[in-house]
Amino acid sequence: MERPTSTAPLQDGTWPGTWYLDPRRSSVEFTTKALRGLVPLRGVFHQLTGSAAVAPGGQVSGTLTAKTASVDTKNTRRDQHLRSADFFDSDNHPDIAFAADAIRPSAGRVTVTGTLSVRGRSKRMSLDTTASRDNDREVGLDAEPMEGAA
């Protein structure tokens, strides 16, 4: 069953409060453009934390954190290499974090803008997000990075 999507609750203030990520029902997945020119590499981070605060006027702030040591590409040797200093450097940089500081409803979707921090480097970026509310206690977000946006 698909969840109904709408940006109206963000605009009219019916989603105010503090929301917490449910790590059992959440995932951060990634796909590379291509691995050595062959096929795209797909992976997931299994350990996540996050929360968001929604003000009555629709202003949003929040953080999503993924533990770099939880990377899983279904290949143990590759995952160990991704955790090494060559890539994520999990021993020295245990987290990838996205801190949201702005939200803008547009055409039935929501653009979330914030700062992504990986290995001590930060970059502004925007996520094209679909927001839906299942009930009084659950909100669903599906997001993808926007090309060239921030």
LOVO-941308 format. One line per field, with one value per atom (N, C-alpha, C): residue number from 1; residue in one letter; atom name; x, y, z. Coordinates in Angstrom, 1 decimal, m for minus. Example, Ala and Ser with C-alpha at 12.3 -4.5 7.8 and 13.67 -1.06 7.14 Angstrom:
// LOVO-941308
pos	[1 | 1 | 1 | 2 | 2 | 2];
code	[a | a | a | s | s | s];
site	[N | CA | C | N | CA | C];
u	[13.2 | 12.3 | 13.2 | 12.8 | 13.7 | 12.9];
v	[m5.7 | m4.5 | m3.3 | m2.2 | m1.1 | 0.0];
w	[7.8 | 7.8 | 7.8 | 7.1 | 7.1 | 7.9];
// end
This chain:
// LOVO-941308
pos	[1 | 1 | 1 | 2 | 2 | 2 | 3 | 3 | 3 | 4 | 4 | 4 | 5 | 5 | 5 | 6 | 6 | 6 | 7 | 7 | 7 | 8 | 8 | 8 | 9 | 9 | 9 | 10 | 10 | 10 | 11 | 11 | 11 | 12 | 12 | 12 | 13 | 13 | 13 | 14 | 14 | 14 | 15 | 15 | 15 | 16 | 16 | 16 | 17 | 17 | 17 | 18 | 18 | 18 | 19 | 19 | 19 | 20 | 20 | 20 | 21 | 21 | 21 | 22 | 22 | 22 | 23 | 23 | 23 | 24 | 24 | 24 | 25 | 25 | 25 | 26 | 26 | 26 | 27 | 27 | 27 | 28 | 28 | 28 | 29 | 29 | 29 | 30 | 30 | 30 | 31 | 31 | 31 | 32 | 32 | 32 | 33 | 33 | 33 | 34 | 34 | 34 | 35 | 35 | 35 | 36 | 36 | 36 | 37 | 37 | 37 | 38 | 38 | 38 | 39 | 39 | 39 | 40 | 40 | 40 | 41 | 41 | 41 | 42 | 42 | 42 | 43 | 43 | 43 | 44 | 44 | 44 | 45 | 45 | 45 | 46 | 46 | 46 | 47 | 47 | 47 | 48 | 48 | 48 | 49 | 49 | 49 | 50 | 50 | 50 | 51 | 51 | 51 | 52 | 52 | 52 | 53 | 53 | 53 | 54 | 54 | 54 | 55 | 55 | 55 | 56 | 56 | 56 | 57 | 57 | 57 | 58 | 58 | 58 | 59 | 59 | 59 | 60 | 60 | 60 | 61 | 61 | 61 | 62 | 62 | 62 | 63 | 63 | 63 | 64 | 64 | 64 | 65 | 65 | 65 | 66 | 66 | 66 | 67 | 67 | 67 | 68 | 68 | 68 | 69 | 69 | 69 | 70 | 70 | 70 | 71 | 71 | 71 | 72 | 72 | 72 | 73 | 73 | 73 | 74 | 74 | 74 | 75 | 75 | 75 | 76 | 76 | 76 | 77 | 77 | 77 | 78 | 78 | 78 | 79 | 79 | 79 | 80 | 80 | 80 | 81 | 81 | 81 | 82 | 82 | 82 | 83 | 83 | 83 | 84 | 84 | 84 | 85 | 85 | 85 | 86 | 86 | 86 | 87 | 87 | 87 | 88 | 88 | 88 | 89 | 89 | 89 | 90 | 90 | 90 | 91 | 91 | 91 | 92 | 92 | 92 | 93 | 93 | 93 | 94 | 94 | 94 | 95 | 95 | 95 | 96 | 96 | 96 | 97 | 97 | 97 | 98 | 98 | 98 | 99 | 99 | 99 | 100 | 100 | 100 | 101 | 101 | 101 | 102 | 102 | 102 | 103 | 103 | 103 | 104 | 104 | 104 | 105 | 105 | 105 | 106 | 106 | 106 | 107 | 107 | 107 | 108 | 108 | 108 | 109 | 109 | 109 | 110 | 110 | 110 | 111 | 111 | 111 | 112 | 112 | 112 | 113 | 113 | 113 | 114 | 114 | 114 | 115 | 115 | 115 | 116 | 116 | 116 | 117 | 117 | 117 | 118 | 118 | 118 | 119 | 119 | 119 | 120 | 120 | 120 | 121 | 121 | 121 | 122 | 122 | 122 | 123 | 123 | 123 | 124 | 124 | 124 | 125 | 125 | 125 | 126 | 126 | 126 | 127 | 127 | 127 | 128 | 128 | 128 | 129 | 129 | 129 | 130 | 130 | 130 | 131 | 131 | 131 | 132 | 132 | 132 | 133 | 133 | 133 | 134 | 134 | 134 | 135 | 135 | 135 | 136 | 136 | 136 | 137 | 137 | 137 | 138 | 138 | 138 | 139 | 139 | 139 | 140 | 140 | 140 | 141 | 141 | 141 | 142 | 142 | 142 | 143 | 143 | 143 | 144 | 144 | 144 | 145 | 145 | 145 | 146 | 146 | 146 | 147 | 147 | 147 | 148 | 148 | 148 | 149 | 149 | 149 | 150 | 150 | 150];
code	[m | m | m | e | e | e | r | r | r | p | p | p | t | t | t | s | s | s | t | t | t | a | a | a | p | p | p | l | l | l | q | q | q | d | d | d | g | g | g | t | t | t | w | w | w | p | p | p | g | g | g | t | t | t | w | w | w | y | y | y | l | l | l | d | d | d | p | p | p | r | r | r | r | r | r | s | s | s | s | s | s | v | v | v | e | e | e | f | f | f | t | t | t | t | t | t | k | k | k | a | a | a | l | l | l | r | r | r | g | g | g | l | l | l | v | v | v | p | p | p | l | l | l | r | r | r | g | g | g | v | v | v | f | f | f | h | h | h | q | q | q | l | l | l | t | t | t | g | g | g | s | s | s | a | a | a | a | a | a | v | v | v | a | a | a | p | p | p | g | g | g | g | g | g | q | q | q | v | v | v | s | s | s | g | g | g | t | t | t | l | l | l | t | t | t | a | a | a | k | k | k | t | t | t | a | a | a | s | s | s | v | v | v | d | d | d | t | t | t | k | k | k | n | n | n | t | t | t | r | r | r | r | r | r | d | d | d | q | q | q | h | h | h | l | l | l | r | r | r | s | s | s | a | a | a | d | d | d | f | f | f | f | f | f | d | d | d | s | s | s | d | d | d | n | n | n | h | h | h | p | p | p | d | d | d | i | i | i | a | a | a | f | f | f | a | a | a | a | a | a | d | d | d | a | a | a | i | i | i | r | r | r | p | p | p | s | s | s | a | a | a | g | g | g | r | r | r | v | v | v | t | t | t | v | v | v | t | t | t | g | g | g | t | t | t | l | l | l | s | s | s | v | v | v | r | r | r | g | g | g | r | r | r | s | s | s | k | k | k | r | r | r | m | m | m | s | s | s | l | l | l | d | d | d | t | t | t | t | t | t | a | a | a | s | s | s | r | r | r | d | d | d | n | n | n | d | d | d | r | r | r | e | e | e | v | v | v | g | g | g | l | l | l | d | d | d | a | a | a | e | e | e | p | p | p | m | m | m | e | e | e | g | g | g | a | a | a | a | a | a];
site	[N | CA | C | N | CA | C | N | CA | C | N | CA | C | N | CA | C | N | CA | C | N | CA | C | N | CA | C | N | CA | C | N | CA | C | N | CA | C | N | CA | C | N | CA | C | N | CA | C | N | CA | C | N | CA | C | N | CA | C | N | CA | C | N | CA | C | N | CA | C | N | CA | C | N | CA | C | N | CA | C | N | CA | C | N | CA | C | N | CA | C | N | CA | C | N | CA | C | N | CA | C | N | CA | C | N | CA | C | N | CA | C | N | CA | C | N | CA | C | N | CA | C | N | CA | C | N | CA | C | N | CA | C | N | CA | C | N | CA | C | N | CA | C | N | CA | C | N | CA | C | N | CA | C | N | CA | C | N | CA | C | N | CA | C | N | CA | C | N | CA | C | N | CA | C | N | CA | C | N | CA | C | N | CA | C | N | CA | C | N | CA | C | N | CA | C | N | CA | C | N | CA | C | N | CA | C | N | CA | C | N | CA | C | N | CA | C | N | CA | C | N | CA | C | N | CA | C | N | CA | C | N | CA | C | N | CA | C | N | CA | C | N | CA | C | N | CA | C | N | CA | C | N | CA | C | N | CA | C | N | CA | C | N | CA | C | N | CA | C | N | CA | C | N | CA | C | N | CA | C | N | CA | C | N | CA | C | N | CA | C | N | CA | C | N | CA | C | N | CA | C | N | CA | C | N | CA | C | N | CA | C | N | CA | C | N | CA | C | N | CA | C | N | CA | C | N | CA | C | N | CA | C | N | CA | C | N | CA | C | N | CA | C | N | CA | C | N | CA | C | N | CA | C | N | CA | C | N | CA | C | N | CA | C | N | CA | C | N | CA | C | N | CA | C | N | CA | C | N | CA | C | N | CA | C | N | CA | C | N | CA | C | N | CA | C | N | CA | C | N | CA | C | N | CA | C | N | CA | C | N | CA | C | N | CA | C | N | CA | C | N | CA | C | N | CA | C | N | CA | C | N | CA | C | N | CA | C | N | CA | C | N | CA | C | N | CA | C | N | CA | C | N | CA | C | N | CA | C | N | CA | C | N | CA | C | N | CA | C | N | CA | C | N | CA | C | N | CA | C | N | CA | C | N | CA | C | N | CA | C | N | CA | C | N | CA | C | N | CA | C | N | CA | C | N | CA | C | N | CA | C | N | CA | C | N | CA | C | N | CA | C | N | CA | C];
u	[0.8 | 0.0 | 0.9 | 0.6 | 1.4 | 0.9 | 1.9 | 1.5 | 1.1 | 0.1 | m0.3 | 0.8 | 1.2 | 2.2 | 1.6 | 2.2 | 1.7 | 2.7 | 2.8 | 3.6 | 2.8 | 1.5 | 0.6 | 0.8 | 1.0 | 1.2 | 2.5 | 3.5 | 4.7 | 4.3 | 3.5 | 3.2 | 2.2 | 1.2 | 0.1 | 0.5 | 1.6 | 2.1 | 1.4 | 0.9 | 0.3 | 1.3 | 2.5 | 3.6 | 4.5 | 4.2 | 5.2 | 5.6 | 6.7 | 7.2 | 8.6 | 9.0 | 10.3 | 10.1 | 10.8 | 10.6 | 11.9 | 11.9 | 13.1 | 13.1 | 14.2 | 14.4 | 14.3 | 13.5 | 13.4 | 14.4 | 15.6 | 16.6 | 16.2 | 15.2 | 14.7 | 13.9 | 13.4 | 12.6 | 13.2 | 14.5 | 15.2 | 16.5 | 16.9 | 18.1 | 18.7 | 20.1 | 20.8 | 21.5 | 21.1 | 21.7 | 22.4 | 23.4 | 24.2 | 24.5 | 24.7 | 25.1 | 26.2 | 27.3 | 28.3 | 27.9 | 28.6 | 28.3 | 28.8 | 30.0 | 30.4 | 31.7 | 31.9 | 33.1 | 34.0 | 35.1 | 36.1 | 35.5 | 34.5 | 33.9 | 33.0 | 32.7 | 31.9 | 30.4 | 30.1 | 28.7 | 28.7 | 27.5 | 27.4 | 27.5 | 28.2 | 28.3 | 27.2 | 26.5 | 25.4 | 25.7 | 25.3 | 25.6 | 24.6 | 24.8 | 23.9 | 24.7 | 24.3 | 24.8 | 23.7 | 24.1 | 23.1 | 22.8 | 23.8 | 23.7 | 23.4 | 22.2 | 21.7 | 21.1 | 21.2 | 20.5 | 20.0 | 19.0 | 18.5 | 17.3 | 17.2 | 16.0 | 15.8 | 14.6 | 14.2 | 13.3 | 13.4 | 12.4 | 11.7 | 10.3 | 9.5 | 8.7 | 8.9 | 8.3 | 6.9 | 5.9 | 4.6 | 4.5 | 5.4 | 5.4 | 6.1 | 6.6 | 7.2 | 8.7 | 9.3 | 10.8 | 11.3 | 12.3 | 12.8 | 14.3 | 14.8 | 16.2 | 16.3 | 17.4 | 17.5 | 18.9 | 19.2 | 20.4 | 20.2 | 20.9 | 20.9 | 22.4 | 22.7 | 24.1 | 24.1 | 25.1 | 25.3 | 26.7 | 26.9 | 28.2 | 28.9 | 30.1 | 30.8 | 31.3 | 31.5 | 31.8 | 30.7 | 29.5 | 28.3 | 28.1 | 29.0 | 28.9 | 28.8 | 27.9 | 27.7 | 27.4 | 28.3 | 28.1 | 27.9 | 27.8 | 27.6 | 28.9 | 30.1 | 31.4 | 32.3 | 32.6 | 33.4 | 34.7 | 35.5 | 36.8 | 36.6 | 35.7 | 35.4 | 35.0 | 34.1 | 33.6 | 34.8 | 35.7 | 36.9 | 37.7 | 37.9 | 38.6 | 37.9 | 36.6 | 35.8 | 36.0 | 36.1 | 36.3 | 37.7 | 38.6 | 40.0 | 40.3 | 41.5 | 41.9 | 41.8 | 41.8 | 41.7 | 40.3 | 39.3 | 37.9 | 37.3 | 36.5 | 35.8 | 36.7 | 37.8 | 38.7 | 37.8 | 37.1 | 36.2 | 36.8 | 38.1 | 38.7 | 38.8 | 39.1 | 39.2 | 38.0 | 37.1 | 35.9 | 34.7 | 34.2 | 33.2 | 31.8 | 31.6 | 30.2 | 30.2 | 29.2 | 28.8 | 27.5 | 27.4 | 26.3 | 25.7 | 24.4 | 23.7 | 22.9 | 23.2 | 22.5 | 21.6 | 20.3 | 19.3 | 19.1 | 19.0 | 18.7 | 17.7 | 17.1 | 16.1 | 15.3 | 14.0 | 13.1 | 12.2 | 11.9 | 11.1 | 10.2 | 8.9 | 7.9 | 7.9 | 7.8 | 7.8 | 7.2 | 6.1 | 5.4 | 5.2 | 4.6 | 4.2 | 5.4 | 6.5 | 7.7 | 8.3 | 9.4 | 10.0 | 11.5 | 12.1 | 13.5 | 14.1 | 15.0 | 15.7 | 17.1 | 17.6 | 18.9 | 19.7 | 20.9 | 21.8 | 23.2 | 24.0 | 25.4 | 25.7 | 26.3 | 26.8 | 28.3 | 28.6 | 30.0 | 30.5 | 31.6 | 32.2 | 33.7 | 34.4 | 35.8 | 36.3 | 35.6 | 36.1 | 35.9 | 35.2 | 34.9 | 33.4 | 33.0 | 31.6 | 31.2 | 30.0 | 29.5 | 28.0 | 27.6 | 26.2 | 25.5 | 24.3 | 23.6 | 22.1 | 21.4 | 19.9 | 19.5 | 18.4 | 17.8 | 16.4 | 16.0 | 14.7 | 13.9 | 12.9 | 12.3 | 10.8 | 10.3 | 8.9 | 8.5 | 7.6 | 7.2 | 5.8 | 5.6 | 4.3 | 4.1 | 2.8 | 2.5 | 1.5 | 2.0 | 1.2 | 0.1 | 0.4 | m0.5 | 0.0 | m0.5 | m0.1 | 1.4 | 1.9 | 3.3 | 4.3 | 4.0 | 5.0 | 4.9 | 6.1 | 6.3 | 7.3 | 7.1 | 8.0 | 8.7 | 10.0 | 10.8 | 11.6 | 11.5 | 12.3 | 13.1 | 14.4 | 15.2 | 16.3 | 16.6 | 17.7 | 18.4 | 19.8 | 20.5 | 20.0 | 20.0 | 19.6 | 20.9 | 21.0 | 22.2 | 22.4 | 23.5 | 23.8 | 23.1 | 22.3 | 21.5 | 22.2 | 21.9 | 22.3 | 22.0];
v	[m1.2 | 0.0 | 1.2 | 2.2 | 3.4 | 4.4 | 5.1 | 6.2 | 7.4 | 8.2 | 9.4 | 10.4 | 11.2 | 12.2 | 13.6 | 14.5 | 15.9 | 16.8 | 18.0 | 19.0 | 19.9 | 19.8 | 20.7 | 20.7 | 19.5 | 19.5 | 20.3 | 20.4 | 21.2 | 22.6 | 23.0 | 24.4 | 24.9 | 24.0 | 24.5 | 24.2 | 23.6 | 23.4 | 22.3 | 21.3 | 20.1 | 19.0 | 19.2 | 18.2 | 18.8 | 19.8 | 20.3 | 19.3 | 19.5 | 18.6 | 18.1 | 17.1 | 16.5 | 15.1 | 14.7 | 13.4 | 12.7 | 11.4 | 10.6 | 9.4 | 9.2 | 8.1 | 6.8 | 5.9 | 4.5 | 3.7 | 3.3 | 2.6 | 1.3 | 0.7 | m0.6 | m0.5 | 0.7 | 0.9 | 1.9 | 2.2 | 3.3 | 2.7 | 3.3 | 2.9 | 4.1 | 4.1 | 5.0 | 4.1 | 4.3 | 3.5 | 4.4 | 3.8 | 4.5 | 3.7 | 4.4 | 3.8 | 4.6 | 4.0 | 4.7 | 4.8 | 5.7 | 5.7 | 4.5 | 4.0 | 2.7 | 2.3 | 1.0 | 0.5 | 0.1 | 0.8 | 0.5 | 0.3 | 1.2 | 1.2 | 0.0 | m0.8 | m2.0 | m1.7 | m2.1 | m1.9 | m1.0 | m0.3 | 0.5 | m0.3 | 0.2 | m0.4 | 0.1 | m0.8 | m0.5 | m0.9 | m0.1 | m0.4 | 0.2 | m0.1 | 0.5 | 0.7 | 1.6 | 1.8 | 1.3 | 0.4 | m0.3 | 0.5 | 1.2 | 1.9 | 3.4 | 3.8 | 5.1 | 5.7 | 7.0 | 7.8 | 9.1 | 9.6 | 10.9 | 11.4 | 12.7 | 13.4 | 14.7 | 15.2 | 16.5 | 17.2 | 18.5 | 19.4 | 20.2 | 20.2 | 20.9 | 22.0 | 23.2 | 24.3 | 24.5 | 25.1 | 25.3 | 26.0 | 26.8 | 27.5 | 26.7 | 25.5 | 24.7 | 24.7 | 25.5 | 25.5 | 24.2 | 23.7 | 22.4 | 22.4 | 21.7 | 21.4 | 20.0 | 19.3 | 17.9 | 17.4 | 16.2 | 15.5 | 14.1 | 13.5 | 12.1 | 11.7 | 10.6 | 10.2 | 8.7 | 8.3 | 6.9 | 6.6 | 5.4 | 4.9 | 4.3 | 4.9 | 4.4 | 2.9 | 2.5 | 1.0 | 0.1 | 0.6 | m0.2 | m0.4 | 0.1 | 0.0 | m1.5 | m1.8 | m3.1 | m3.1 | m3.7 | m3.8 | m5.3 | m6.2 | m7.6 | m8.3 | m7.6 | m8.1 | m7.7 | m8.7 | m8.4 | m7.8 | m8.2 | m7.7 | m6.2 | m5.9 | m4.5 | m3.7 | m4.2 | m3.4 | m3.1 | m4.0 | m3.7 | m2.6 | m2.6 | m1.6 | m0.2 | m0.2 | 1.0 | 1.6 | 0.8 | 1.3 | 1.8 | 1.4 | 1.8 | 3.3 | 3.7 | 5.1 | 5.5 | 4.5 | 4.8 | 5.5 | 5.2 | 5.7 | 6.4 | 5.7 | 6.4 | 6.6 | 5.8 | 6.0 | 5.9 | 4.8 | 4.6 | 4.8 | 4.4 | 4.6 | 6.1 | 6.9 | 8.4 | 9.2 | 8.7 | 9.4 | 8.4 | 8.2 | 7.1 | 7.5 | 8.7 | 9.1 | 9.9 | 9.7 | 10.5 | 11.2 | 12.6 | 13.3 | 14.2 | 14.4 | 15.4 | 16.2 | 17.5 | 18.5 | 19.3 | 19.1 | 19.9 | 21.2 | 22.3 | 23.6 | 24.4 | 23.8 | 24.5 | 23.5 | 23.9 | 23.0 | 23.9 | 23.4 | 24.2 | 23.2 | 23.3 | 22.5 | 23.0 | 22.0 | 22.4 | 21.2 | 21.5 | 20.6 | 19.2 | 19.2 | 17.9 | 17.2 | 17.8 | 17.2 | 18.2 | 17.9 | 18.7 | 18.7 | 19.9 | 20.1 | 20.4 | 19.5 | 19.7 | 20.1 | 21.2 | 21.7 | 21.6 | 21.3 | 21.2 | 20.9 | 20.4 | 20.2 | 18.7 | 18.1 | 16.8 | 16.8 | 16.0 | 15.9 | 14.5 | 14.4 | 13.1 | 13.2 | 12.5 | 12.5 | 13.9 | 14.7 | 16.0 | 17.1 | 16.7 | 17.7 | 17.9 | 19.1 | 19.4 | 20.0 | 19.7 | 20.3 | 20.5 | 21.7 | 22.1 | 21.2 | 20.7 | 20.0 | 20.0 | 19.7 | 19.6 | 18.2 | 17.8 | 16.5 | 16.7 | 16.0 | 16.0 | 14.9 | 15.3 | 14.4 | 14.3 | 13.1 | 12.9 | 12.6 | 13.4 | 13.3 | 12.7 | 11.8 | 11.2 | 10.9 | 10.9 | 10.7 | 9.5 | 8.4 | 7.2 | 7.4 | 8.0 | 8.2 | 9.3 | 9.4 | 10.5 | 10.4 | 9.2 | 8.9 | 8.7 | 8.5 | 8.2 | 9.1 | 9.5 | 10.3 | 9.5 | 9.4 | 8.7 | 9.7 | 9.6 | 10.4 | 9.6 | 9.8 | 9.2 | 10.3 | 10.2 | 11.3 | 10.9 | 11.8 | 11.6 | 12.9 | 12.9 | 14.2 | 14.8 | 16.1 | 16.9 | 17.3 | 17.1 | 17.5 | 19.0 | 19.4 | 20.9 | 21.8 | 21.2 | 22.1 | 22.2 | 23.3 | 23.6 | 25.0];
w	[0.0 | 0.0 | 0.0 | m0.9 | m1.0 | 0.1 | 0.6 | 1.6 | 0.8 | 1.2 | 0.6 | 0.8 | m0.3 | m0.1 | m0.3 | 0.4 | 0.4 | 1.0 | 0.5 | 1.2 | 2.1 | 2.0 | 2.7 | 4.2 | 4.9 | 6.3 | 6.7 | 5.9 | 6.2 | 6.1 | 5.2 | 5.0 | 6.0 | 6.4 | 7.3 | 8.8 | 9.0 | 10.4 | 11.1 | 10.4 | 11.1 | 11.4 | 11.1 | 11.5 | 12.5 | 13.4 | 14.3 | 15.4 | 15.9 | 17.0 | 16.6 | 17.5 | 17.3 | 16.8 | 15.7 | 15.1 | 15.2 | 15.5 | 15.6 | 14.6 | 14.0 | 13.0 | 13.7 | 13.1 | 13.5 | 12.7 | 13.3 | 12.6 | 12.0 | 12.6 | 12.1 | 10.8 | 10.5 | 9.3 | 8.4 | 8.6 | 7.8 | 7.2 | 6.1 | 5.5 | 4.7 | 4.6 | 3.8 | 2.8 | 1.5 | 0.5 | m0.5 | m1.2 | m2.2 | m3.4 | m4.5 | m5.8 | m6.4 | m6.8 | m7.5 | m8.9 | m9.7 | m11.1 | m11.8 | m11.5 | m12.1 | m11.3 | m11.1 | m10.5 | m11.6 | m11.7 | m12.8 | m14.2 | m14.4 | m15.7 | m16.0 | m15.0 | m15.3 | m14.9 | m13.7 | m13.2 | m12.0 | m11.8 | m10.6 | m9.3 | m8.3 | m7.0 | m6.1 | m5.5 | m4.6 | m3.1 | m2.2 | m0.8 | 0.1 | 1.4 | 2.4 | 3.7 | 4.5 | 5.9 | 6.8 | 7.7 | 8.6 | 9.9 | 10.4 | 11.7 | 11.4 | 11.8 | 11.6 | 12.9 | 13.0 | 14.0 | 13.4 | 13.9 | 13.4 | 14.1 | 13.9 | 14.5 | 13.7 | 13.8 | 13.2 | 14.0 | 14.0 | 14.7 | 13.7 | 13.8 | 12.8 | 13.6 | 13.3 | 13.9 | 13.3 | 14.1 | 13.6 | 12.2 | 11.9 | 10.6 | 9.5 | 9.8 | 8.8 | 8.7 | 9.6 | 9.6 | 10.2 | 9.6 | 9.9 | 10.2 | 11.2 | 11.4 | 11.8 | 11.4 | 11.8 | 11.4 | 11.9 | 11.6 | 11.3 | 10.3 | 10.0 | 10.1 | 10.8 | 11.0 | 10.6 | 9.8 | 9.4 | 9.9 | 10.5 | 11.0 | 9.8 | 9.5 | 8.3 | 8.5 | 9.7 | 9.9 | 9.5 | 9.4 | 9.0 | 7.5 | 6.7 | 5.3 | 4.8 | 3.9 | 3.5 | 2.0 | 1.2 | m0.3 | m0.7 | 0.3 | 0.1 | m0.4 | 0.0 | m0.3 | 0.8 | 1.7 | 2.9 | 2.6 | 1.6 | 1.3 | 0.9 | 0.0 | m0.4 | 0.7 | 1.6 | 2.7 | 3.7 | 3.9 | 4.7 | 4.0 | 2.7 | 2.0 | 2.1 | 2.0 | 2.2 | 3.6 | 4.6 | 6.0 | 6.2 | 5.3 | 5.5 | 5.3 | 5.5 | 5.3 | 3.8 | 2.9 | 1.5 | 1.2 | 2.0 | 1.7 | 2.9 | 3.7 | 4.8 | 6.0 | 6.2 | 7.3 | 8.6 | 8.8 | 9.9 | 11.3 | 11.4 | 12.7 | 13.1 | 12.2 | 12.5 | 12.2 | 11.3 | 10.9 | 11.0 | 12.2 | 12.3 | 11.8 | 11.5 | 11.1 | 9.7 | 9.0 | 7.9 | 8.4 | 8.3 | 8.9 | 7.8 | 7.9 | 7.1 | 8.1 | 8.1 | 9.0 | 8.1 | 8.2 | 7.5 | 8.2 | 7.3 | 7.9 | 7.1 | 6.1 | 5.3 | 4.5 | 4.3 | 3.6 | 2.7 | 1.5 | 0.6 | m0.1 | 0.1 | m0.7 | m2.1 | m3.1 | m4.5 | m5.3 | m6.0 | m6.9 | m6.3 | m5.1 | m4.4 | m3.8 | m3.8 | m3.2 | m2.2 | m1.5 | m0.6 | m0.8 | m0.9 | m1.1 | 0.3 | 0.7 | 2.0 | 1.7 | 2.3 | 2.1 | 3.4 | 3.3 | 4.5 | 4.2 | 5.1 | 5.0 | 5.2 | 4.2 | 4.3 | 4.7 | 5.8 | 6.3 | 6.2 | 5.4 | 5.2 | 5.4 | 6.3 | 6.5 | 6.8 | 7.6 | 8.0 | 6.9 | 5.8 | 4.8 | 4.7 | 4.5 | 4.4 | 3.1 | 2.7 | 1.4 | 1.5 | 1.0 | 1.0 | m0.1 | 0.2 | m0.9 | m0.6 | m1.6 | m1.4 | m1.8 | m1.1 | m1.4 | m1.9 | m2.9 | m3.4 | m2.7 | m1.9 | m0.9 | m1.1 | m1.0 | m0.9 | 0.6 | 1.1 | 2.5 | 2.6 | 3.5 | 3.7 | 5.2 | 5.5 | 7.0 | 7.0 | 7.7 | 7.8 | 8.9 | 10.0 | 11.1 | 12.0 | 13.2 | 14.0 | 14.5 | 14.4 | 15.0 | 13.9 | 12.6 | 11.7 | 10.4 | 10.0 | 8.8 | 8.0 | 6.7 | 5.8 | 4.9 | 4.7 | 3.8 | 2.8 | 1.6 | 0.6 | m0.1 | m0.2 | m0.7 | m1.6 | m2.5 | m3.5 | m3.6 | m3.8 | m4.0 | m5.3 | m5.3 | m6.5 | m7.2 | m8.5 | m9.2 | m9.3 | m8.9 | m9.0 | m8.0 | m7.1 | m6.2 | m4.8 | m4.2 | m2.8 | m2.5];
// end
